[in-house]
């Protein structure tokens, strides 16, 4: 994973933990006023394949709820 992706994902993780509306609004204004590149992101063939596979999983009902996924993870961790 590229360094910029790691940084972006870290920021997203931290944003998801913020519940203060005023703080989030201030961040939104900061981001809205920043110079963001409008360039399209080029995906690798592997990324495109993963997206196609994900779409097929959704269309064919091969999904699991977050709640069930969490339960499965806990069971798997207990078996380790």
PyMOL Python script that loads the backbone (N, CA, C, O; Angstrom):
from pymol import cmd

cmd.read_pdbstr("""\
ATOM      1  N   UNK A   1       0.856  -1.173   0.000  1.00  0.00           N
ATOM      2  CA  UNK A   1       0.000   0.000   0.000  1.00  0.00           C
ATOM      3  C   UNK A   1       0.896   1.228   0.000  1.00  0.00           C
ATOM      4  O   UNK A   1       1.886   1.290   0.730  1.00  0.00           O
ATOM      5  N   UNK A   2       0.541   2.201  -0.823  1.00  0.00           N
ATOM      6  CA  UNK A   2       1.337   3.419  -0.933  1.00  0.00           C
ATOM      7  C   UNK A   2       1.271   4.219   0.362  1.00  0.00           C
ATOM      8  O   UNK A   2       0.290   4.154   1.103  1.00  0.00           O
ATOM      9  N   UNK A   3       2.324   4.966   0.614  1.00  0.00           N
ATOM     10  CA  UNK A   3       2.405   5.760   1.846  1.00  0.00           C
ATOM     11  C   UNK A   3       1.221   6.709   1.969  1.00  0.00           C
ATOM     12  O   UNK A   3       0.682   6.886   3.062  1.00  0.00           O
ATOM     13  N   UNK A   4       0.807   7.324   0.858  1.00  0.00           N
ATOM     14  CA  UNK A   4      -0.315   8.267   0.913  1.00  0.00           C
ATOM     15  C   UNK A   4      -1.600   7.542   1.313  1.00  0.00           C
ATOM     16  O   UNK A   4      -2.431   8.117   2.016  1.00  0.00           O
ATOM     17  N   UNK A   5      -1.778   6.296   0.882  1.00  0.00           N
ATOM     18  CA  UNK A   5      -2.956   5.519   1.265  1.00  0.00           C
ATOM     19  C   UNK A   5      -2.951   5.213   2.758  1.00  0.00           C
ATOM     20  O   UNK A   5      -3.994   5.252   3.409  1.00  0.00           O
ATOM     21  N   UNK A   6      -1.791   4.913   3.288  1.00  0.00           N
ATOM     22  CA  UNK A   6      -1.664   4.618   4.721  1.00  0.00           C
ATOM     23  C   UNK A   6      -2.023   5.858   5.535  1.00  0.00           C
ATOM     24  O   UNK A   6      -2.737   5.768   6.533  1.00  0.00           O
ATOM     25  N   UNK A   7      -1.525   7.011   5.104  1.00  0.00           N
ATOM     26  CA  UNK A   7      -1.823   8.258   5.805  1.00  0.00           C
ATOM     27  C   UNK A   7      -3.322   8.560   5.726  1.00  0.00           C
ATOM     28  O   UNK A   7      -3.948   8.889   6.734  1.00  0.00           O
ATOM     29  N   UNK A   8      -3.895   8.444   4.518  1.00  0.00           N
ATOM     30  CA  UNK A   8      -5.317   8.725   4.332  1.00  0.00           C
ATOM     31  C   UNK A   8      -6.170   7.813   5.207  1.00  0.00           C
ATOM     32  O   UNK A   8      -7.107   8.277   5.856  1.00  0.00           O
ATOM     33  N   UNK A   9      -5.855   6.528   5.230  1.00  0.00           N
ATOM     34  CA  UNK A   9      -6.624   5.583   6.036  1.00  0.00           C
ATOM     35  C   UNK A   9      -6.493   5.874   7.527  1.00  0.00           C
ATOM     36  O   UNK A   9      -7.450   5.700   8.282  1.00  0.00           O
ATOM     37  N   UNK A  10      -5.328   6.311   7.946  1.00  0.00           N
ATOM     38  CA  UNK A  10      -5.136   6.685   9.351  1.00  0.00           C
ATOM     39  C   UNK A  10      -5.992   7.881   9.727  1.00  0.00           C
ATOM     40  O   UNK A  10      -6.578   7.921  10.809  1.00  0.00           O
ATOM     41  N   UNK A  11      -6.061   8.860   8.823  1.00  0.00           N
ATOM     42  CA  UNK A  11      -6.900  10.039   9.079  1.00  0.00           C
ATOM     43  C   UNK A  11      -8.363   9.635   9.140  1.00  0.00           C
ATOM     44  O   UNK A  11      -9.096  10.092  10.017  1.00  0.00           O
ATOM     45  N   UNK A  12      -8.791   8.792   8.224  1.00  0.00           N
ATOM     46  CA  UNK A  12     -10.182   8.335   8.201  1.00  0.00           C
ATOM     47  C   UNK A  12     -10.519   7.616   9.501  1.00  0.00           C
ATOM     48  O   UNK A  12     -11.576   7.857  10.085  1.00  0.00           O
ATOM     49  N   UNK A  13      -9.637   6.742   9.956  1.00  0.00           N
ATOM     50  CA  UNK A  13      -9.868   6.030  11.220  1.00  0.00           C
ATOM     51  C   UNK A  13     -10.064   7.009  12.380  1.00  0.00           C
ATOM     52  O   UNK A  13     -10.949   6.823  13.215  1.00  0.00           O
ATOM     53  N   UNK A  14      -9.243   8.038  12.422  1.00  0.00           N
ATOM     54  CA  UNK A  14      -9.344   9.012  13.500  1.00  0.00           C
ATOM     55  C   UNK A  14     -10.618   9.846  13.374  1.00  0.00           C
ATOM     56  O   UNK A  14     -11.244  10.174  14.382  1.00  0.00           O
ATOM     57  N   UNK A  15     -11.003  10.190  12.151  1.00  0.00           N
ATOM     58  CA  UNK A  15     -12.229  10.960  11.943  1.00  0.00           C
ATOM     59  C   UNK A  15     -13.456  10.188  12.413  1.00  0.00           C
ATOM     60  O   UNK A  15     -14.386  10.768  12.973  1.00  0.00           O
ATOM     61  N   UNK A  16     -13.452   8.883  12.182  1.00  0.00           N
ATOM     62  CA  UNK A  16     -14.595   8.066  12.570  1.00  0.00           C
ATOM     63  C   UNK A  16     -14.795   8.045  14.084  1.00  0.00           C
ATOM     64  O   UNK A  16     -15.895   7.767  14.562  1.00  0.00           O
ATOM     65  N   UNK A  17     -13.748   8.334  14.827  1.00  0.00           N
ATOM     66  CA  UNK A  17     -13.843   8.310  16.289  1.00  0.00           C
ATOM     67  C   UNK A  17     -14.288   9.651  16.875  1.00  0.00           C
ATOM     68  O   UNK A  17     -14.577   9.732  18.069  1.00  0.00           O
ATOM     69  N   UNK A  18     -14.347  10.698  16.059  1.00  0.00           N
ATOM     70  CA  UNK A  18     -14.713  12.027  16.546  1.00  0.00           C
ATOM     71  C   UNK A  18     -16.225  12.162  16.578  1.00  0.00           C
ATOM     72  O   UNK A  18     -16.904  11.874  15.592  1.00  0.00           O
ATOM     73  N   UNK A  19     -16.752  12.605  17.723  1.00  0.00           N
ATOM     74  CA  UNK A  19     -18.196  12.800  17.834  1.00  0.00           C
ATOM     75  C   UNK A  19     -18.570  14.265  18.083  1.00  0.00           C
ATOM     76  O   UNK A  19     -19.755  14.596  18.094  1.00  0.00           O
ATOM     77  N   UNK A  20     -17.603  15.133  18.279  1.00  0.00           N
ATOM     78  CA  UNK A  20     -17.850  16.548  18.533  1.00  0.00           C
ATOM     79  C   UNK A  20     -18.231  17.243  17.224  1.00  0.00           C
ATOM     80  O   UNK A  20     -17.405  17.388  16.323  1.00  0.00           O
ATOM     81  N   UNK A  21     -19.495  17.670  17.132  1.00  0.00           N
ATOM     82  CA  UNK A  21     -20.011  18.273  15.898  1.00  0.00           C
ATOM     83  C   UNK A  21     -19.234  19.525  15.510  1.00  0.00           C
ATOM     84  O   UNK A  21     -18.904  19.701  14.338  1.00  0.00           O
ATOM     85  N   UNK A  22     -18.935  20.395  16.470  1.00  0.00           N
ATOM     86  CA  UNK A  22     -18.217  21.639  16.168  1.00  0.00           C
ATOM     87  C   UNK A  22     -16.825  21.356  15.622  1.00  0.00           C
ATOM     88  O   UNK A  22     -16.363  22.022  14.696  1.00  0.00           O
ATOM     89  N   UNK A  23     -16.168  20.374  16.197  1.00  0.00           N
ATOM     90  CA  UNK A  23     -14.830  19.994  15.743  1.00  0.00           C
ATOM     91  C   UNK A  23     -14.900  19.464  14.306  1.00  0.00           C
ATOM     92  O   UNK A  23     -14.075  19.812  13.462  1.00  0.00           O
ATOM     93  N   UNK A  24     -15.901  18.617  14.049  1.00  0.00           N
ATOM     94  CA  UNK A  24     -16.061  18.075  12.704  1.00  0.00           C
ATOM     95  C   UNK A  24     -16.397  19.163  11.690  1.00  0.00           C
ATOM     96  O   UNK A  24     -15.903  19.133  10.563  1.00  0.00           O
ATOM     97  N   UNK A  25     -17.233  20.123  12.081  1.00  0.00           N
ATOM     98  CA  UNK A  25     -17.565  21.225  11.183  1.00  0.00           C
ATOM     99  C   UNK A  25     -16.324  22.060  10.858  1.00  0.00           C
ATOM    100  O   UNK A  25     -16.149  22.496   9.720  1.00  0.00           O
ATOM    101  N   UNK A  26     -15.469  22.281  11.851  1.00  0.00           N
ATOM    102  CA  UNK A  26     -14.227  23.020  11.624  1.00  0.00           C
ATOM    103  C   UNK A  26     -13.329  22.260  10.654  1.00  0.00           C
ATOM    104  O   UNK A  26     -12.721  22.859   9.767  1.00  0.00           O
ATOM    105  N   UNK A  27     -13.244  20.955  10.819  1.00  0.00           N
ATOM    106  CA  UNK A  27     -12.451  20.138   9.898  1.00  0.00           C
ATOM    107  C   UNK A  27     -13.032  20.178   8.489  1.00  0.00           C
ATOM    108  O   UNK A  27     -12.290  20.247   7.509  1.00  0.00           O
ATOM    109  N   UNK A  28     -14.360  20.135   8.389  1.00  0.00           N
ATOM    110  CA  UNK A  28     -15.009  20.200   7.084  1.00  0.00           C
ATOM    111  C   UNK A  28     -14.684  21.513   6.382  1.00  0.00           C
ATOM    112  O   UNK A  28     -14.380  21.520   5.189  1.00  0.00           O
ATOM    113  N   UNK A  29     -14.745  22.627   7.118  1.00  0.00           N
ATOM    114  CA  UNK A  29     -14.400  23.923   6.526  1.00  0.00           C
ATOM    115  C   UNK A  29     -12.943  23.943   6.077  1.00  0.00           C
ATOM    116  O   UNK A  29     -12.625  24.482   5.017  1.00  0.00           O
ATOM    117  N   UNK A  30     -12.070  23.365   6.868  1.00  0.00           N
ATOM    118  CA  UNK A  30     -10.655  23.302   6.517  1.00  0.00           C
ATOM    119  C   UNK A  30     -10.456  22.515   5.223  1.00  0.00           C
ATOM    120  O   UNK A  30      -9.721  22.946   4.335  1.00  0.00           O
ATOM    121  N   UNK A  31     -11.101  21.384   5.124  1.00  0.00           N
ATOM    122  CA  UNK A  31     -10.963  20.546   3.933  1.00  0.00           C
ATOM    123  C   UNK A  31     -11.601  21.218   2.720  1.00  0.00           C
ATOM    124  O   UNK A  31     -11.045  21.181   1.622  1.00  0.00           O
ATOM    125  N   UNK A  32     -12.776  21.835   2.920  1.00  0.00           N
ATOM    126  CA  UNK A  32     -13.454  22.518   1.817  1.00  0.00           C
ATOM    127  C   UNK A  32     -12.619  23.662   1.260  1.00  0.00           C
ATOM    128  O   UNK A  32     -12.665  23.940   0.062  1.00  0.00           O
ATOM    129  N   UNK A  33     -11.859  24.324   2.119  1.00  0.00           N
ATOM    130  CA  UNK A  33     -11.070  25.476   1.695  1.00  0.00           C
ATOM    131  C   UNK A  33      -9.676  25.102   1.202  1.00  0.00           C
ATOM    132  O   UNK A  33      -8.936  25.968   0.735  1.00  0.00           O
ATOM    133  N   UNK A  34      -9.313  23.843   1.298  1.00  0.00           N
ATOM    134  CA  UNK A  34      -7.979  23.442   0.870  1.00  0.00           C
ATOM    135  C   UNK A  34      -7.970  23.198  -0.637  1.00  0.00           C
ATOM    136  O   UNK A  34      -9.014  22.981  -1.253  1.00  0.00           O
ATOM    137  N   UNK A  35      -6.816  23.237  -1.193  1.00  0.00           N
ATOM    138  CA  UNK A  35      -6.655  22.994  -2.627  1.00  0.00           C
ATOM    139  C   UNK A  35      -6.516  21.489  -2.840  1.00  0.00           C
ATOM    140  O   UNK A  35      -5.438  20.922  -2.665  1.00  0.00           O
ATOM    141  N   UNK A  36      -7.607  20.862  -3.215  1.00  0.00           N
ATOM    142  CA  UNK A  36      -7.598  19.423  -3.454  1.00  0.00           C
ATOM    143  C   UNK A  36      -7.475  19.187  -4.949  1.00  0.00           C
ATOM    144  O   UNK A  36      -8.161  19.826  -5.747  1.00  0.00           O
ATOM    145  N   UNK A  37      -6.612  18.282  -5.317  1.00  0.00           N
ATOM    146  CA  UNK A  37      -6.452  17.951  -6.725  1.00  0.00           C
ATOM    147  C   UNK A  37      -7.691  17.238  -7.226  1.00  0.00           C
ATOM    148  O   UNK A  37      -8.244  16.383  -6.534  1.00  0.00           O
ATOM    149  N   UNK A  38      -8.119  17.578  -8.400  1.00  0.00           N
ATOM    150  CA  UNK A  38      -9.282  16.956  -9.009  1.00  0.00           C
ATOM    151  C   UNK A  38      -8.883  15.833  -9.965  1.00  0.00           C
ATOM    152  O   UNK A  38      -9.701  15.381 -10.766  1.00  0.00           O
ATOM    153  N   UNK A  39      -7.642  15.384  -9.886  1.00  0.00           N
ATOM    154  CA  UNK A  39      -7.174  14.312 -10.759  1.00  0.00           C
ATOM    155  C   UNK A  39      -7.897  13.020 -10.441  1.00  0.00           C
ATOM    156  O   UNK A  39      -8.229  12.743  -9.289  1.00  0.00           O
ATOM    157  N   UNK A  40      -8.134  12.239 -11.470  1.00  0.00           N
ATOM    158  CA  UNK A  40      -8.725  10.931 -11.266  1.00  0.00           C
ATOM    159  C   UNK A  40      -7.669  10.001 -10.692  1.00  0.00           C
ATOM    160  O   UNK A  40      -6.486  10.096 -11.019  1.00  0.00           O
ATOM    161  N   UNK A  41      -8.118   9.113  -9.841  1.00  0.00           N
ATOM    162  CA  UNK A  41      -7.211   8.134  -9.253  1.00  0.00           C
ATOM    163  C   UNK A  41      -7.149   6.947 -10.200  1.00  0.00           C
ATOM    164  O   UNK A  41      -8.183   6.419 -10.609  1.00  0.00           O
ATOM    165  N   UNK A  42      -5.960   6.535 -10.542  1.00  0.00           N
ATOM    166  CA  UNK A  42      -5.794   5.390 -11.431  1.00  0.00           C
ATOM    167  C   UNK A  42      -5.652   4.134 -10.587  1.00  0.00           C
ATOM    168  O   UNK A  42      -4.786   4.042  -9.717  1.00  0.00           O
ATOM    169  N   UNK A  43      -6.514   3.178 -10.860  1.00  0.00           N
ATOM    170  CA  UNK A  43      -6.483   1.917 -10.134  1.00  0.00           C
ATOM    171  C   UNK A  43      -5.588   0.920 -10.855  1.00  0.00           C
ATOM    172  O   UNK A  43      -5.484   0.918 -12.082  1.00  0.00           O
ATOM    173  N   UNK A  44      -4.947   0.077 -10.060  1.00  0.00           N
ATOM    174  CA  UNK A  44      -4.166  -1.002 -10.658  1.00  0.00           C
ATOM    175  C   UNK A  44      -5.121  -2.084 -11.134  1.00  0.00           C
ATOM    176  O   UNK A  44      -6.296  -2.085 -10.769  1.00  0.00           O
ATOM    177  N   UNK A  45      -4.623  -3.002 -11.946  1.00  0.00           N
ATOM    178  CA  UNK A  45      -5.487  -4.090 -12.427  1.00  0.00           C
ATOM    179  C   UNK A  45      -5.946  -4.958 -11.255  1.00  0.00           C
ATOM    180  O   UNK A  45      -7.042  -5.516 -11.288  1.00  0.00           O
ATOM    181  N   UNK A  46      -5.116  -5.071 -10.229  1.00  0.00           N
ATOM    182  CA  UNK A  46      -5.487  -5.843  -9.054  1.00  0.00           C
ATOM    183  C   UNK A  46      -6.623  -5.166  -8.281  1.00  0.00           C
ATOM    184  O   UNK A  46      -7.534  -5.838  -7.798  1.00  0.00           O
ATOM    185  N   UNK A  47      -6.568  -3.837  -8.167  1.00  0.00           N
ATOM    186  CA  UNK A  47      -7.627  -3.095  -7.485  1.00  0.00           C
ATOM    187  C   UNK A  47      -8.944  -3.213  -8.247  1.00  0.00           C
ATOM    188  O   UNK A  47     -10.004  -3.386  -7.646  1.00  0.00           O
ATOM    189  N   UNK A  48      -8.869  -3.118  -9.576  1.00  0.00           N
ATOM    190  CA  UNK A  48     -10.070  -3.272 -10.396  1.00  0.00           C
ATOM    191  C   UNK A  48     -10.661  -4.663 -10.235  1.00  0.00           C
ATOM    192  O   UNK A  48     -11.878  -4.816 -10.130  1.00  0.00           O
ATOM    193  N   UNK A  49      -9.805  -5.679 -10.215  1.00  0.00           N
ATOM    194  CA  UNK A  49     -10.262  -7.055 -10.040  1.00  0.00           C
ATOM    195  C   UNK A  49     -10.944  -7.228  -8.682  1.00  0.00           C
ATOM    196  O   UNK A  49     -11.992  -7.868  -8.593  1.00  0.00           O
ATOM    197  N   UNK A  50     -10.360  -6.665  -7.634  1.00  0.00           N
ATOM    198  CA  UNK A  50     -10.955  -6.760  -6.303  1.00  0.00           C
ATOM    199  C   UNK A  50     -12.331  -6.091  -6.269  1.00  0.00           C
ATOM    200  O   UNK A  50     -13.260  -6.616  -5.656  1.00  0.00           O
ATOM    201  N   UNK A  51     -12.464  -4.938  -6.922  1.00  0.00           N
ATOM    202  CA  UNK A  51     -13.758  -4.258  -6.972  1.00  0.00           C
ATOM    203  C   UNK A  51     -14.788  -5.086  -7.733  1.00  0.00           C
ATOM    204  O   UNK A  51     -15.948  -5.162  -7.326  1.00  0.00           O
ATOM    205  N   UNK A  52     -14.371  -5.704  -8.833  1.00  0.00           N
ATOM    206  CA  UNK A  52     -15.275  -6.561  -9.599  1.00  0.00           C
ATOM    207  C   UNK A  52     -15.705  -7.773  -8.778  1.00  0.00           C
ATOM    208  O   UNK A  52     -16.870  -8.168  -8.810  1.00  0.00           O
ATOM    209  N   UNK A  53     -14.770  -8.357  -8.048  1.00  0.00           N
ATOM    210  CA  UNK A  53     -15.090  -9.504  -7.204  1.00  0.00           C
ATOM    211  C   UNK A  53     -16.031  -9.097  -6.075  1.00  0.00           C
ATOM    212  O   UNK A  53     -16.946  -9.843  -5.725  1.00  0.00           O
ATOM    213  N   UNK A  54     -15.809  -7.926  -5.510  1.00  0.00           N
ATOM    214  CA  UNK A  54     -16.684  -7.429  -4.445  1.00  0.00           C
ATOM    215  C   UNK A  54     -18.095  -7.212  -4.965  1.00  0.00           C
ATOM    216  O   UNK A  54     -19.069  -7.565  -4.301  1.00  0.00           O
ATOM    217  N   UNK A  55     -18.202  -6.634  -6.144  1.00  0.00           N
ATOM    218  CA  UNK A  55     -19.512  -6.388  -6.746  1.00  0.00           C
ATOM    219  C   UNK A  55     -20.240  -7.709  -7.001  1.00  0.00           C
ATOM    220  O   UNK A  55     -21.444  -7.815  -6.767  1.00  0.00           O
ATOM    221  N   UNK A  56     -19.504  -8.712  -7.479  1.00  0.00           N
ATOM    222  CA  UNK A  56     -20.101 -10.028  -7.709  1.00  0.00           C
ATOM    223  C   UNK A  56     -20.569 -10.651  -6.401  1.00  0.00           C
ATOM    224  O   UNK A  56     -21.633 -11.270  -6.355  1.00  0.00           O
ATOM    225  N   UNK A  57     -19.786 -10.493  -5.339  1.00  0.00           N
ATOM    226  CA  UNK A  57     -20.189 -11.006  -4.021  1.00  0.00           C
ATOM    227  C   UNK A  57     -21.501 -10.369  -3.571  1.00  0.00           C
ATOM    228  O   UNK A  57     -22.393 -11.056  -3.074  1.00  0.00           O
ATOM    229  N   UNK A  58     -21.612  -9.070  -3.743  1.00  0.00           N
ATOM    230  CA  UNK A  58     -22.830  -8.362  -3.336  1.00  0.00           C
ATOM    231  C   UNK A  58     -24.017  -8.841  -4.164  1.00  0.00           C
ATOM    232  O   UNK A  58     -25.081  -9.135  -3.618  1.00  0.00           O
ATOM    233  N   UNK A  59     -23.839  -8.918  -5.466  1.00  0.00           N
ATOM    234  CA  UNK A  59     -24.929  -9.329  -6.353  1.00  0.00           C
ATOM    235  C   UNK A  59     -25.383 -10.761  -6.081  1.00  0.00           C
ATOM    236  O   UNK A  59     -26.557 -11.081  -6.270  1.00  0.00           O
ATOM    237  N   UNK A  60     -24.481 -11.616  -5.644  1.00  0.00           N
ATOM    238  CA  UNK A  60     -24.803 -13.019  -5.400  1.00  0.00           C
ATOM    239  C   UNK A  60     -25.102 -13.319  -3.933  1.00  0.00           C
ATOM    240  O   UNK A  60     -25.193 -14.482  -3.539  1.00  0.00           O
ATOM    241  N   UNK A  61     -25.252 -12.274  -3.132  1.00  0.00           N
ATOM    242  CA  UNK A  61     -25.641 -12.459  -1.739  1.00  0.00           C
ATOM    243  C   UNK A  61     -24.559 -13.051  -0.857  1.00  0.00           C
ATOM    244  O   UNK A  61     -24.857 -13.598   0.204  1.00  0.00           O
ATOM    245  N   UNK A  62     -23.319 -12.951  -1.274  1.00  0.00           N
ATOM    246  CA  UNK A  62     -22.215 -13.486  -0.472  1.00  0.00           C
ATOM    247  C   UNK A  62     -21.682 -12.384   0.443  1.00  0.00           C
ATOM    248  O   UNK A  62     -20.547 -11.927   0.311  1.00  0.00           O
ATOM    249  N   UNK A  63     -22.549 -11.975   1.378  1.00  0.00           N
ATOM    250  CA  UNK A  63     -22.175 -10.930   2.324  1.00  0.00           C
ATOM    251  C   UNK A  63     -22.471 -11.409   3.737  1.00  0.00           C
ATOM    252  O   UNK A  63     -23.166 -12.403   3.946  1.00  0.00           O
ATOM    253  N   UNK A  64     -21.927 -10.677   4.698  1.00  0.00           N
ATOM    254  CA  UNK A  64     -22.137 -11.006   6.102  1.00  0.00           C
ATOM    255  C   UNK A  64     -22.302  -9.683   6.847  1.00  0.00           C
ATOM    256  O   UNK A  64     -21.636  -8.699   6.524  1.00  0.00           O
ATOM    257  N   UNK A  65     -23.172  -9.661   7.826  1.00  0.00           N
ATOM    258  CA  UNK A  65     -23.378  -8.434   8.591  1.00  0.00           C
ATOM    259  C   UNK A  65     -22.140  -8.150   9.444  1.00  0.00           C
ATOM    260  O   UNK A  65     -21.375  -9.058   9.772  1.00  0.00           O
ATOM    261  N   UNK A  66     -21.959  -6.893   9.792  1.00  0.00           N
ATOM    262  CA  UNK A  66     -20.830  -6.517  10.643  1.00  0.00           C
ATOM    263  C   UNK A  66     -20.906  -7.241  11.979  1.00  0.00           C
ATOM    264  O   UNK A  66     -19.885  -7.667  12.519  1.00  0.00           O
ATOM    265  N   UNK A  67     -22.110  -7.378  12.507  1.00  0.00           N
ATOM    266  CA  UNK A  67     -22.315  -8.053  13.787  1.00  0.00           C
ATOM    267  C   UNK A  67     -21.838  -9.509  13.714  1.00  0.00           C
ATOM    268  O   UNK A  67     -21.120  -9.976  14.597  1.00  0.00           O
ATOM    269  N   UNK A  68     -22.243 -10.219  12.659  1.00  0.00           N
ATOM    270  CA  UNK A  68     -21.813 -11.608  12.492  1.00  0.00           C
ATOM    271  C   UNK A  68     -20.315 -11.712  12.236  1.00  0.00           C
ATOM    272  O   UNK A  68     -19.660 -12.643  12.704  1.00  0.00           O
ATOM    273  N   UNK A  69     -19.784 -10.756  11.495  1.00  0.00           N
ATOM    274  CA  UNK A  69     -18.346 -10.743  11.245  1.00  0.00           C
ATOM    275  C   UNK A  69     -17.577 -10.580  12.548  1.00  0.00           C
ATOM    276  O   UNK A  69     -16.576 -11.258  12.779  1.00  0.00           O
ATOM    277  N   UNK A  70     -18.056  -9.667  13.405  1.00  0.00           N
ATOM    278  CA  UNK A  70     -17.409  -9.470  14.702  1.00  0.00           C
ATOM    279  C   UNK A  70     -17.450 -10.742  15.542  1.00  0.00           C
ATOM    280  O   UNK A  70     -16.461 -11.097  16.183  1.00  0.00           O
ATOM    281  N   UNK A  71     -18.592 -11.428  15.539  1.00  0.00           N
ATOM    282  CA  UNK A  71     -18.721 -12.681  16.290  1.00  0.00           C
ATOM    283  C   UNK A  71     -17.754 -13.731  15.758  1.00  0.00           C
ATOM    284  O   UNK A  71     -17.086 -14.418  16.530  1.00  0.00           O
ATOM    285  N   UNK A  72     -17.684 -13.851  14.429  1.00  0.00           N
ATOM    286  CA  UNK A  72     -16.768 -14.818  13.822  1.00  0.00           C
ATOM    287  C   UNK A  72     -15.315 -14.499  14.172  1.00  0.00           C
ATOM    288  O   UNK A  72     -14.520 -15.397  14.448  1.00  0.00           O
ATOM    289  N   UNK A  73     -14.983 -13.216  14.157  1.00  0.00           N
ATOM    290  CA  UNK A  73     -13.614 -12.812  14.517  1.00  0.00           C
ATOM    291  C   UNK A  73     -13.287 -13.202  15.955  1.00  0.00           C
ATOM    292  O   UNK A  73     -12.204 -13.716  16.233  1.00  0.00           O
ATOM    293  N   UNK A  74     -14.219 -12.956  16.863  1.00  0.00           N
ATOM    294  CA  UNK A  74     -13.981 -13.308  18.273  1.00  0.00           C
ATOM    295  C   UNK A  74     -13.808 -14.815  18.437  1.00  0.00           C
ATOM    296  O   UNK A  74     -12.941 -15.263  19.187  1.00  0.00           O
ATOM    297  N   UNK A  75     -14.628 -15.594  17.740  1.00  0.00           N
ATOM    298  CA  UNK A  75     -14.502 -17.056  17.820  1.00  0.00           C
ATOM    299  C   UNK A  75     -13.148 -17.496  17.264  1.00  0.00           C
ATOM    300  O   UNK A  75     -12.494 -18.374  17.826  1.00  0.00           O
ATOM    301  N   UNK A  76     -12.736 -16.880  16.160  1.00  0.00           N
ATOM    302  CA  UNK A  76     -11.460 -17.232  15.543  1.00  0.00           C
ATOM    303  C   UNK A  76     -10.310 -16.876  16.498  1.00  0.00           C
ATOM    304  O   UNK A  76      -9.369 -17.652  16.658  1.00  0.00           O
ATOM    305  N   UNK A  77     -10.394 -15.702  17.128  1.00  0.00           N
ATOM    306  CA  UNK A  77      -9.332 -15.277  18.041  1.00  0.00           C
ATOM    307  C   UNK A  77      -9.251 -16.191  19.271  1.00  0.00           C
ATOM    308  O   UNK A  77      -8.160 -16.461  19.774  1.00  0.00           O
ATOM    309  N   UNK A  78     -10.392 -16.659  19.748  1.00  0.00           N
ATOM    310  CA  UNK A  78     -10.391 -17.563  20.901  1.00  0.00           C
ATOM    311  C   UNK A  78      -9.742 -18.897  20.557  1.00  0.00           C
ATOM    312  O   UNK A  78      -9.166 -19.551  21.427  1.00  0.00           O
ATOM    313  N   UNK A  79      -9.830 -19.303  19.300  1.00  0.00           N
ATOM    314  CA  UNK A  79      -9.234 -20.575  18.865  1.00  0.00           C
ATOM    315  C   UNK A  79      -7.745 -20.507  18.660  1.00  0.00           C
ATOM    316  O   UNK A  79      -7.100 -21.543  18.499  1.00  0.00           O
ATOM    317  N   UNK A  80      -7.166 -19.294  18.662  1.00  0.00           N
ATOM    318  CA  UNK A  80      -5.722 -19.121  18.409  1.00  0.00           C
ATOM    319  C   UNK A  80      -4.919 -19.410  19.657  1.00  0.00           C
ATOM    320  O   UNK A  80      -3.692 -19.317  19.636  1.00  0.00           O
TER     321      UNK A  80
END
""", "prot")
cmd.dss("prot")
cmd.show_as("cartoon", "prot")
cmd.util.cbc("prot")
cmd.orient("prot")
